[in-house]
Amino acid sequence: MSLLSFFTGPDFKKLYAEGAVIIDVRSVHEYDNGRIPGSFNISQERLPVSLERIKHYNKPVIICGTDSSRINKAVRYLKNNGVKQVYNGGHWEKLLQKIRR
């Protein structure tokens, strides 16, 4: 992590352009009402059964949703279970704006 990214946060547009996987941890109903194109919907509760699949992506993972508590739990879970590059992308609509700039 560079010193600049320490203060500004990750460059989500660059991560996305380089193939990062976006995982939206909202419910299916919430996800169906709007999403980032190409993102995956894996609710925070379903991460354990998807862990090996996520590890096999072998790419940075950006977690988004609407509830910061769920997002933070998902980020912690993945990091604690061996996914090395996991980023908190925050609210999915704000993340979408950042990657489209």
C-alpha positions in Angstrom: 0.0 0.0 0.0 1.4 3.4 -1.0 1.5 6.3 1.4 -1.0 8.1 -0.8 -3.5 5.2 -0.7 -3.1 5.1 3.1 -4.7 8.6 3.2 -7.0 8.4 0.2 -8.0 4.8 0.2 -7.6 2.3 -2.6 -8.0 3.3 -6.3 -11.1 1.3 -7.0 -11.3 2.4 -10.6 -7.8 1.0 -11.2 -8.5 -2.2 -9.2 -11.7 -2.8 -11.2 -10.0 -2.1 -14.5 -7.3 -4.6 -13.6 -9.9 -7.3 -12.9 -10.8 -7.1 -9.2 -13.9 -9.1 -8.2 -16.7 -7.1 -6.7 -18.9 -8.9 -4.2 -22.1 -7.4 -3.0 -23.1 -8.7 0.4 -26.8 -7.5 0.3 -29.8 -9.8 0.1 -30.9 -11.2 -3.2 -33.9 -8.9 -3.1 -31.8 -5.8 -2.5 -29.3 -6.8 -5.2 -32.1 -7.4 -7.7 -33.2 -3.8 -7.3 -29.8 -2.4 -8.4 -26.3 -3.5 -8.7 -22.8 -3.0 -10.2 -22.6 -4.7 -13.6 -20.5 -7.8 -13.3 -20.6 -8.0 -9.5 -21.4 -11.1 -7.6 -24.1 -11.3 -5.0 -23.0 -13.3 -2.0 -24.7 -12.3 1.2 -22.5 -12.0 4.2 -24.1 -15.1 5.7 -23.2 -17.2 2.6 -19.5 -16.3 2.5 -18.3 -19.4 4.3 -19.8 -21.7 1.6 -18.3 -19.5 -1.1 -14.9 -19.0 0.5 -13.0 -21.5 -1.7 -14.5 -20.1 -4.8 -13.5 -16.6 -3.8 -10.0 -17.8 -3.1 -9.8 -19.4 -6.5 -10.5 -16.1 -8.2 -6.9 -15.2 -7.2 -7.8 -11.5 -7.7 -8.3 -8.6 -5.4 -11.8 -8.6 -3.9 -13.9 -5.4 -3.3 -16.8 -5.8 -0.9 -19.8 -3.5 -1.2 -23.4 -3.3 -0.1 -25.5 -0.8 1.9 -24.9 -1.8 5.5 -21.4 -0.9 6.7 -21.7 -3.5 9.5 -22.2 -6.3 7.0 -19.5 -5.0 4.7 -17.0 -4.8 7.6 -17.9 -8.3 8.8 -17.4 -9.7 5.3 -14.0 -8.0 4.8 -12.8 -9.3 8.2 -14.1 -12.8 7.5 -12.3 -13.0 4.1 -9.0 -11.5 5.5 -9.1 -13.8 8.5 -9.6 -16.8 6.2 -6.7 -16.3 3.8 -8.0 -13.9 1.1 -5.1 -11.5 0.9 -6.4 -8.5 -1.1 -9.8 -7.5 0.3 -11.1 -4.0 0.2 -14.1 -2.3 1.7 -15.8 -0.6 -1.2 -18.6 0.9 0.9 -22.0 1.6 -0.4 -22.5 0.0 -3.8 -23.9 3.1 -5.5 -20.9 5.2 -4.4 -18.5 2.5 -5.5 -20.2 2.4 -8.9 -19.6 6.2 -9.2 -15.9 5.7 -8.3 -15.3 3.0 -10.9 -17.1 4.8 -13.7 -15.2 8.1 -13.3 
